[in-house]
Amino acid sequence: MKNENNLSHYHDMTKQIIECVPNFSEGRNREIIKQITDAIEAAADVKLLDVDPGEATNRTVVTFVGEPAAVVEAAFQGVKRAAELIDMRNHKGEHPRMGATDVLPLVPISGITLEECAALARKLAERIATELSIPTYCYEAAAYTEERKNLAVCREGEYEALAEKLATKEKAPDFGARPYDERVARTGATAVGARDFLIAVNFNLNTTSTRRANAIAFDVREKGRPVREGNPIVGKIVKDAEGNPVMRPGSLKATKGIGWFIDEYGIAQVSMNLTNIAVTPLHVAFDEVCRKADARGVRVTGTEIVGLVPKRALIEAGKYFLKKQRRSVGITEEEIIRIAIKSMGLDDLKPFNPEEKVIEYMIADKSGKRLVDLSAKGFAEETASESPAPGGGSISAYMGALGAALGTMVANLSSHKAGWDEKWEHFSDYAEQGQALMAELLHLVDEDTEAFNRIMAVFAMPKTTDEEKAARSAALQAATLYATEVPLRTMRAAARVFPLVKAMAEEGNPNSVSDAGVGALAARSAVLGARLNVRINAAGLKDRTKAEELTSEADRIAEEAAKAEQEVLTIVEQKIG
């Protein structure tokens, strides 16, 4: 018997899950980095997702997730260990920094708001200052003032300006303000904040010129560059009435950027933070940096993701580049991500493994083997074994998935058919719908087996006392209802395959019309097979009104499926002639 546990531990929406991405000012001494991450993992029940050290920046970005209390405790212990191991008086690196733990953002993942993360960040900042004597600034959503929402304001002057800032009321930290002493000289200050998901990305250039990399960064970053009198390079900076430089904004909103040279790679890079990927997605930033670089005679040769990236950023990028090619986007998630990797050169400097860089893949609980991960031969053999699961419900869902897959195949073939270029997007839309249907039905393959497992688990419950018998009876009814509803969901999903295969039979590549017909046959088999499971499980429900409601819907879907199948087969027979 198989359990479908994928993402169950960290994507259970009843749980509050947050991410923490501390940046430590050590990127060269692996032993020190290991001691810090060991302290994080030992502190609480968190999952360490990524450790990304940079030689030139002398900085390590660490990413871990868990429930809020656990993440906050792990973060505190990481800050404590970093303060013991890193002496900022000796630190040199390319990246702006002001402390052993330079920044410490909390990021909402599920079941928690940004505002709640901000409240946690403020409490954590106060604790760090109180217990560890480290001055702390609160930034982004945790900031106490509008000005300090900007990390650059909190980190102004970097570590070297800390003594002056501690002595200036307006620039003093939010917590831990005191005279500059040897302790502060060693640890520096820390910025603790809360923010939405941020992508840290470096665009690789075919130049060693930091000046040109900076110029490109200023062209695109939201802040832009100072306006100058006369010569735009060396002219006097124009200032406003309050004495602040007048800025000419860059072309990309919600971005920060600088240019630098990386000894490790022997190239210059445009280093950017995409602070709101809904405003400026990764692929938009890539294309714009390419455009601005080209205007300055420079080429972008690839892209380096620092830390982790959300899956949707790569999916959006892959679809964007496919559409530019006038190719169907109705392909597998893996293929879309591969297109994104190749299009933006994510593997330019080193291999890019999505399993190690995409946050959803890192969070996924892979402890349980899913039926859909088996080979076709393995799935058949598992079905044929003496185990009662997978059974007819899982097989029905799989037949439905195959029906959707065949409709999707015809759509993709039609989208790429020579002479049909003007129709590519029309068929791409159908292929995308088919991919979504196929994914839903594949999920139901394992969910049907999980429904069976829930019933088996009830039989293992104790039944000695009246209370235990009552609890067992209630649990059995709940499990039976679930086992009835899952195949009904399979029926609903499989029924949505018919419009897809019918459209492909009518409009798709005529050489593949028989495939659309087989898709219809598979979809109807899925509907009828799942209906049998609805009926046999509904028979065990004590709530007969609910049972009748479920079986009546199943009967209606089955009747409609028979008609839809016949319509598709009639079209197929006519086309075959």
C-alpha positions, 0 to 999 in steps of 0.5 A: 500500500502506498501513501501520497505524502508529498509536501504534506509536512510543510505544505499543510495549510493548517500549519504556519510555515515561515522561511528564514534567510540569514546572511552571515559575513563569512563565505570562505571558512567552511568550518565556521559556516558549518558550525553556524548551520549546525547551531541552527539545525540543533536549536529546533525542528527546522529544515535546512534547505540551502547553504550558499557561500560566496568566496568573493563576497565573503558571505553565506546565504542560509535558508531554512523553514519550519513553524514560526517558534522553531524558526525564530529559535533557530535564527537566534541560535545562528546569530549567537554562534556567528557572533562567537565565530566571526570578528567583523574587524577582520572582514573584507568582501565585495558585498555591503555588510554591517555585522557578523549576521548582516541581515535576517529576514523572515518570509511567510510561506503558508498559513501566516501573514507578512504582518505576523512575520513582522511582529515576530521579527521585531520580537527577535530583534529585541531578543538579539539586542537584549541577550546577545548585546548586538545592536539591531535594526528593523527593516522592510515590513518590520520597520518602525519608520517608513525610511527604515523599510529600505535596508540600504538606509539601515546599513548606510555606511556599512560596518565602518560607520557603525561607531558614528551611527551608535553615537547619533540619535537619528541613526541609532538602532531600534534595539541595543543602542549604546556606546561603541565598544569592543563587543560591538566592534566584533559583532557589528549590527544586524538588520532583522526584518520581514519581507515577501519572497525575494530572488537574489540573482546575478547576471553574468557579463562578458566583461571584467569592467566593474564600471560597465556592470555598475552602469547597467545596474543603474540603468535598470534598478528602481533607484536609478542613478544620480542626475548630473550637470553636464557630463553624465559620468563626472558632472556635478550631482544635482541636489534637491532643496533638502540637499539630497541627490536627484535620482533618475529612476531605472527601468525596473520597479521593485529591484535593487542592483549594483555591479561588481567583479568576481575573482572566483569567476573572472567576470563582472556581474550585475547583482540584483535583488528582485523584491517583488516578483509579481511586479518584476518577474525574473525573466523580465529582469533578465531580458531588460538587463540583456537589453541594457547590456547590449546598448553598452556593447556588453553581453549577458552570458548567463544567470546565477541564482543566489539561494533558492527560487520559487517554482513559479518564477521558473515556470513563468520564465519557461512559458515566456520563452516558449511563447517567444518561440511560438511554441506550446506551453502545454508541456510538463513542468520539468520541461518548462523549467528546463527551458527556463534554465537554458534560456537564462543560462542558469547553468552558465557558471555551475550546474543548476539542479532544480531539486536543490534550488527550487524551494517547493522541491526542497520543502517536499517530503520525499519519504513516501514513494508515490504510485505515480513515481513508479515505471509503467511496468512497476505500476502494473506489477504493484497492481497485480501483487497481493496487496489490495491497493492500488485497486480499481479507483487508482486505476480509473484515475490513471486511465483518466490521466492517460486520456488527458495525456493523449488529448494533450499530445494531439494539441502539442503536435498540432501547435507545432505542425508545419503550416499551422503557425498561426494556430500555435497559441490556440492549440497551446491553450488546449495543451495547457488545459490538458496538462492541468487535467493530467496532473489532477488525475495523477494526484488522484491515483495516489489519493485513492490509495490513501483513501483505502489506507485511511479505512485500514487504519481505522480497523487498527483502532482499539475497541475495548470501551464504549468510548473507543467503540464510538470513536472507532465508528465515527472514524470509520464513517469519516474514512468511508465518506472520504473514500466515496468522495475521492472516486467522485472527484476522479469522475468529475476530472475525467469528464473534463477530458471529453471537451479536450479530446473532442476539440482535438478530434475536430480541429487537431492534426488529422494524422493523430485523430485516432489518438483523440479517440483512444483518449475518449475511450480512456476517459469513459473507462475512468468515469465508469470505473470510478463510479463503481468505487463511488457505489461500493463505498457509499453503501457503507455510509450510515447517512443515506441522504448523503450517500444518495446525493453522491451516487446520483451525481455519479450516475449523472456523470456516467450517463453524460460520459457515455454520450460524450464518448460517442460524439468523439468516436463518431467524429473520429470514424468520419475523419478516418473514413 
